[in-house]
Amino acid sequence: MLIDGRGGGRPPKAVLVDAGADRFGATMDIGGWRFECKLSARDTCGELCIYDTVRSIKGGPPLHTHWQQDEWFYVRHGEFLFQVGSERFHLKAGDTLLGPRGVPHAFAALTNASALLIAFQPAGAIEEVFAEVWGLSQSRTVGLEDWRKIADPRAIEIVAPPLQIS
C-alpha cells in the first residue's frame, strides 16, 4: 500500500492503548519477560512497531542481526547491558540506544525489575517472531536453535547466545 505523505493508506483514526494493556489484548509472557504491543505494523502500514517489555528476571535475547530493521531502545526503569557490534553500553532509566539494521546486537537486564520500550522500523515480521516464540514457550524452554528456526525466515539472524552477566 503506498503512502502519499498525507496519511493515505493508513487507518483514518487514532490508536489508543491503555497503560498495562496490549494493542490486541494479548499480552505475552516469555520466560519472565512480558511483552505488550503498543503500536502494531497493522497500524502503520508496516512502517513501525513498538513494544513495552517488562522484565522480572535478569538476562535477554540471543545476539542477533536484523537485516531489514533498525531497533531502538528506551530504558523505562532498571539497568541493562547492551552490545551493538563490538561496543558495549550500560544503560539506565531514561537512556536510549539504536541497534542499526545489519549490526549484531543483544541486551541483558541487569536488574530483576526492569522495563524497555522497543521500536522496530520498519516493523517487518517482528510481531510474528514474538508470537511464535511465545507459543513455543508455553510448552518448553525456547533454546538457541528454536530462535534460529523462528527468526531466520524473517530476515533476523541469530549470531550467538545471550550476553553473559554475573
C-alpha positions in Angstrom: 0.0 0.0 0.0 1.5 3.3 -1.0 1.7 6.2 1.4 1.3 9.7 -0.1 2.8 11.7 2.8 -0.6 12.9 3.9 -1.6 9.7 5.6 -3.1 7.9 2.6 -3.3 4.2 3.1 -3.3 4.5 6.9 -6.3 3.8 9.2 -8.2 7.1 9.5 -8.4 7.1 13.3 -6.2 7.4 16.4 -4.8 4.3 18.1 -5.2 4.3 21.9 -3.6 1.6 24.1 -4.1 1.9 27.8 -1.3 1.6 30.3 -0.6 -2.0 31.2 -2.5 -3.2 28.1 -1.6 -4.8 24.8 -2.8 -3.4 21.5 -4.8 -6.5 20.8 -5.5 -7.7 24.4 -2.9 -10.4 24.0 0.0 -9.7 26.4 2.7 -12.3 26.1 4.9 -13.6 28.9 8.0 -15.3 27.6 10.0 -16.8 30.5 9.7 -13.8 32.8 9.6 -11.1 30.0 6.2 -9.5 29.5 5.5 -8.1 26.0 2.8 -5.6 25.3 2.4 -4.5 21.7 1.7 -0.7 21.9 1.7 0.0 18.1 1.4 -2.7 15.5 2.6 -2.9 11.9 -1.1 -3.1 11.1 -1.5 0.5 12.5 1.4 1.9 10.4 1.2 0.1 7.1 4.3 -1.9 8.2 6.4 1.2 8.9 6.7 0.9 12.7 6.1 -1.5 15.6 6.5 -0.6 19.3 6.6 -3.0 22.3 6.7 -2.3 26.0 8.6 -5.1 27.7 8.7 -5.6 31.4 11.3 -8.0 32.8 11.0 -9.7 36.1 14.3 -11.7 35.6 17.8 -10.8 34.5 19.0 -11.7 31.0 17.9 -11.1 27.5 17.7 -12.5 23.9 20.5 -14.0 21.8 22.9 -11.8 19.9 21.1 -11.2 16.6 21.1 -9.1 13.5 18.0 -7.6 11.9 18.8 -7.4 8.2 15.8 -5.2 7.3 15.0 -3.3 10.6 16.5 -0.7 12.9 15.8 -1.5 16.6 15.6 1.4 19.1 15.6 1.0 22.9 14.4 3.3 25.7 15.0 2.2 29.2 12.0 3.0 31.4 13.4 1.5 34.6 16.2 -0.8 35.7 19.6 -1.2 34.2 20.7 -3.0 31.0 23.9 -4.1 29.4 23.8 -3.7 25.6 26.1 -4.9 22.9 25.9 -3.3 19.4 28.6 -4.6 17.1 31.8 -4.8 19.2 30.7 -2.0 21.6 29.1 -2.5 25.0 26.9 0.0 26.7 25.5 0.2 30.3 22.1 1.9 30.2 19.8 3.1 33.0 16.4 4.7 33.2 15.9 7.4 30.6 18.8 6.2 28.3 18.2 5.3 24.6 20.2 3.3 22.1 19.9 2.4 18.4 20.7 -1.0 17.1 21.1 -0.3 13.3 20.0 -2.9 10.8 22.8 -5.1 9.7 24.7 -4.8 13.0 24.6 -7.7 15.6 23.2 -6.6 18.9 21.8 -8.0 22.2 20.9 -6.8 25.6 20.5 -8.2 29.1 18.6 -6.9 32.0 20.9 -6.4 35.0 18.1 -6.0 37.5 15.1 -8.2 38.2 12.7 -5.4 37.8 13.3 -3.6 34.5 11.5 -2.3 31.5 12.2 -1.3 27.9 10.3 0.4 25.1 11.5 -1.2 21.9 10.7 0.2 18.4 11.2 -1.6 15.2 11.4 0.4 12.0 10.2 -0.8 9.6 8.1 -3.3 11.5 8.9 -6.3 9.4 7.7 -9.6 10.8 8.7 -8.9 14.4 5.2 -9.5 15.7 5.2 -13.0 14.1 8.6 -13.7 15.7 7.4 -12.8 19.2 4.1 -14.7 18.8 5.8 -17.8 17.6 8.4 -17.7 20.4 5.6 -17.1 22.9 3.6 -20.0 21.6 6.6 -22.3 21.9 7.5 -21.1 25.4 4.1 -22.2 26.6 5.2 -25.9 26.4 9.0 -25.7 26.9 12.1 -23.6 27.2 13.0 -21.8 24.0 16.6 -22.7 23.0 19.0 -21.1 20.6 18.1 -23.4 17.7 14.4 -22.6 18.3 15.2 -18.9 18.0 17.2 -19.6 14.8 14.3 -21.6 13.2 11.8 -18.9 14.0 13.9 -15.8 13.2 15.8 -16.9 10.1 12.9 -16.9 7.6 12.0 -13.4 8.8 15.4 -11.8 8.0 16.8 -12.0 11.5 20.0 -13.9 12.0 20.8 -15.4 15.4 24.5 -14.9 15.8 25.4 -16.1 19.3 23.9 -17.0 22.7 22.6 -14.2 25.0 25.0 -11.9 26.7 26.6 -13.4 29.9 26.0 -11.4 33.0 27.0 -12.1 36.6 
